[in-house]
């Protein structure tokens, strides 16, 4: 029997439906099953997506299904959960979404699922950790979207500033996907040249002080988008498709995901945004960058904030 790549998507709200649309348009995966409590909405999504198959780069089987369909899935993508409201931080969502995730993950695992979890729901670092706890899968097969979107936002802002295609800008956001995240300026470059050298080359145009406002736009982007349109979903959906492709195509791609640390960066027993090599097995390796002193301090602070926020939830569910 010919092997097919099956993705199961749990949650067809704004992020989930945008992910399904992007997956179809980019021709990633052979099968896509949509799972959601809102059956009518998800059935409608499946019908609507199928009607676009004639215009897609490759054929795909798309249907509304159930948790049983996860049994032979290569990847289960979770976008379900309560959304961030105006004025809420991502960490404000911890309690309600952990409860939702316990039910989802247990339902997926009861199907016999033995693939890779890809988590996008916020607070993503904590919910990825809880998915690992609830599933019992190895840490390398539970991946959070982490700071993949924040990193893309940083590359976009730097591309606008330096007037260079974002694909030729390499820079990372690390730490919590949230207010304590940090830019890794020490490793940011334009076409292989340090951004500080680039600034030095053109002092009439660029200034080091501008980096603070560039990062602020990245860190606060979600708040500005939520104020204007109620939710962010296109950017993260495309980031999730990028991760899906890296896994299914065994790319060994370096992406800033929420990965489990076991001593890297001086931290352990938490999921947090770090660059990592992603392939068919999940997280192949956490990349350890040589951070400067200030970056090390900020990363440690971000990790502490995550652990503090996760503490009450862990205590509640550790014996559940």
ABEGO torsion letter per residue (X at the ends): XBBBBBBBBBEABAAAAAAAAAAAAAGBEABBBBBBABAAAAAAAAAAAAAAAAABABBBBBBBBBAAAAAABABBBBABEBBBBBGBBAAAAAAAAAAAAAAAAAAAAAAGBABBBBBABOBAAAAAAAAAAAAGBBAAABBBAEAAAAAAAAAAAAAAAAGBBAAABBBBBBEBBEAABBBBAAABBBGGBBAAAAAAABAAABBAAAAAAAAAAAAAAAAAAAAAAGBBAAAAAAAAAAAAAAAAAGAGBBBBBBBBBBGBGGBBGBBBBBBBBBBAAEBABBBBBBBBAAAAAAAAAAAAAAAAAAAAAAAAAAAX
